[in-house]
């Protein structure tokens, strides 16, 4: 989800499909994670050996997200109603992308 927000803050465009987003970001492990998600049960777990790598990537990507946030020209959300509307929009876009 971090890449979705990063893309949104960089471009002002919503793209919720991680495979499409990764065409630009080219993170080599995304295809494997998507394949695992599609093949396995909901909420399956990564092997213990993968945890340290994914934690460090998560931390790195959160740092990039923070940098993108600080450089973004998008305005801040100021109230819960606006946050709920944005969340609703993102959910609808993702659901539409699945069909």
C-alpha positions, -999 to +999 in steps of 0.1 A: +000+000+000+030+023+006+037+024-032+001+034-039+004+064-016+039+072-029+026+072-065-004+093-055+017+119-038+042+120-066+018+122-095-017+131-081-030+099-098-045+069-081-032+035-092-041+007-068-028-022-089+005-033-074+016-051-106+010-020-126+028+002-100+057-021-100+063-016-137+077+018-127+092+009-094+107-024-104+110-040-070+122-076-078+102-093-050+068-079-058+060-105-085+068-133-060+046-117-033+017-113-056+020-149-068+020-161-032-010-140-024-029-153-054-019-189-048-022-191-010-049-187+016-059-152+028-035-139+055-008-166+048+025-160+065+060-155+051+087-179+061+108-167+091+138-163+068+120-136+049+109-115+079+141-095+083+143-086+047+107-075+044+109-055+076+139-036+063+121-030+030+091-018+049+112+006+069+130+019+037+097+023+018+081+041+048+111+065+046+105+071+009+068+077+017+076+103+043+100+120+019+072+120-008+047+134+017+070+163+026+076+171-011+039+166-021+018+195-033-014+177-023-032+194+005-035+179+039-067+163+049-082+184+077-111+164+090-124+129+095-151+133+068-124+140+042-103+110+053-134+087+052-142+099+017-106+093+005-106+058+020-139+051+003-125+063-030-094+041-027-115+010-018-138+016-048-108+020-071-092-012-058-125-032-061-130-019-097-094-030-105-101-065-094-130-071-118 
